[in-house]
Amino acid sequence: MNKRIVLIGAGSTNFGLGTVSDLFKSQIFQGSTIILHDINKEALSKTEKIALQYKEQKKVNINIEAHLSRKDALQGADYCVISIEVGDRFELWEQDWKIPQQFGIKQVFGENGGPGGMFHSMRIIPPILEICEDISRICPDAFVFSYSNPMQRICHTVTTKYPKLKFTGLCHEIASMERHLPEILNTPFSNIEIKAGGLNHFSILVEAKYKDTGKDAYPKIREKVPEYFKDLINTWDGQVSKPGAERGVFFELFNRYNYLPITTDSHLGEYLQWAYSVADHEGILDFYNKYKKKCLSFYDSEETYENYFKIDGDMHERIITIIEGIDADLNFEESAVNIPNKGFIEHLPDGIVIEVPAFINKDGVSGMKLENYPKSFSTLLMNQVSVIELTTAAILQQSKDIALQALLADPVVDNVRAAEKLLDTILDLQSPYLDYLQ
C-alpha cells in the first residue's frame, strides 16, 4: 500500500525516530513512503541518516525522503503528523515556569496550563497555523495529527481557524491506565473496558468494567487505589522516582471527586488554583530534571537506536495503529483523542476541544459520547473554557489586550498588577516569538 506519511518536526527528540521505527513494524504500510521534514537541517539529516541505516539493516519495504521545504514535503500527503517546538525548548519552558512565580503567581510546571501554558501557546501556535495553512492548500484531504503541547489550546485554535481540516490531537497519558489497572484489578488489560475523558492532561476514568462478566470494576478501583499509588514506585524509561511521587493533587482530586485521574501532579496541577498547596513539588522537579537530561542526551548512545528499531518490539506511539485503522477501515475504539466537543461531554460547550474515546475507520476519527460524565468534575473543566477561548482570540487577532484578558481569566492568576507586569516581562524576554502581539 503506497501511502505518503509526512512527519513534521522529524528532527525532534524521540518523535522522529520513534515514529519511523513504528512504521517499519507496520505490515499495512509496507511499500509506503515516510517523508521527514524539519527546519533544522542538522537534526533532519541526523534522523534521515539513522532511518536509512536501519531501513537497510532491517530490510523493510518503506521509502525514506527528507525535505527542508515543507511545501515539497506535503506534496501528495495522505497523513501528516506534527510534533514541533519553538526555540530552545527547556530555556523557554523554565522562563514560562519560574518567572510567573517571581510575580507571586503560584503555578505548577508551566507547560500546558496557567500563565506558562499561555506563553507556550502564543509561541508555538502561530507556526502550527502556518503548517495547517500549507496543508489546507497542498493536501487538504490529508488526515492531520498533532502531538505538540499545549494540546488543548493548539487544537482549539487550529480547529477554530481551519474547521474543515481533519485535525486530531494525540497524547500518550491514557497509557497509564494500561500500566496500572491490570495490577489494581488483578486481570489482564484485555479484560478491562474503560471510558475516560475531560480536557487533555485534566481527565478522569469515567467508567471501568470487566469484559468477561460485564461487572462494574470501579468499586474495586476505589478500594485499591489509595494503597496502590501510595506505595507505587514511579518508573519511566528506566528512571525511578520515589514511592507515591507526584500524587498530591492526584489524591486530592480522587478523594474529593471520587474518580481516578489519568495523570499526575505536574499536569493536573496546572489547572487548579489550589494545586500549588498540595502538589508534590519535589517529585515534579525530579521528573523534569530526568526528562530534560534524557532529551538532551538522546543521541549520545547507539543503544537508543537499537531499542527503537527492534522490529519485533512494541509500538512507541499510538499514531501508527490509528492511521492503520483509517487506511484499512478497521473500525476499532481508540481510548483518547482530542477533538472539538459535539455533545460528547454534555456539560462542556460545543467547539471546545476535549479528550474522549473515538471510533477509528475509513471516515477518520469519530468521537464517542461519555454518558453520565460527572457534573461535579466538569465544573473544574469549565474554569478552563474561557482561558482556552481567549488564548485563541489573542493569537488570531494578534492582541496583547486579549492576551491579558486570558491571563486574568485563568484561575491560577489572582493579582491584576502582577499579571500586567508578568505579560510585559515575557513579551520583552520572548520578543523573537511574541512580537506579533500588539
Summary of the structure (lengths in Angstrom):
residues: 438
radius of gyration: 21.2
end to end distance: 48.6
largest distance: 61.6
contacts: 1516
relative contact order: 0.14
helix: 49%
strand: 18%
